[in-house]
């Protein structure tokens, strides 16, 4: 049950809301207004989501050269069609095919975007590991690192970072 607190200096009296008009401890009639916290909590949660989204955006696009090709429009059209598929397996297969076409064009930016949208974790991680390998072969370690960051399964993620480290050390 919610209570009101007495506003008289030094008094710690409380009174349930809707019962009486005088503090049972000191007889005061002034009470501290209740603070509603629901709106603040929602605002704080939304602000934290916004900050997280902004941080993720800037981390994923920080310092990476653009790899957009002139053929990206056909990839975007195929992606839009694939996004309308209702079956998860069929959609992920279509996304994997689009990702492979993007890798063939060396459009690592779009390959990372499409790979991140895949639903099934195994297929997603496999495609992103292929993106890491293709980016390393094209001497694009930044894109390889971004693709490795999006891999969910720890063993595949470790394998991707090991490949990046091996390439950096000249192995």
Secondary structure, 3 states (H helix, E strand, C coil): CCEEEECCCCCCCEEECCCCCCCCCCCCCCEECCCCCHHHHHHHHHHHHHHHHHHHHHHHHCCCCCCCCCCHHHHHHHHHHHHCCCCHHHHHHHHHHHHHHHHHCCCHHHHHHHHHHCCCHHHHHHHHHHHHHHHHHCCCHHHHHHHHHCCCCHHHHHHHHHHHHHHHHCC
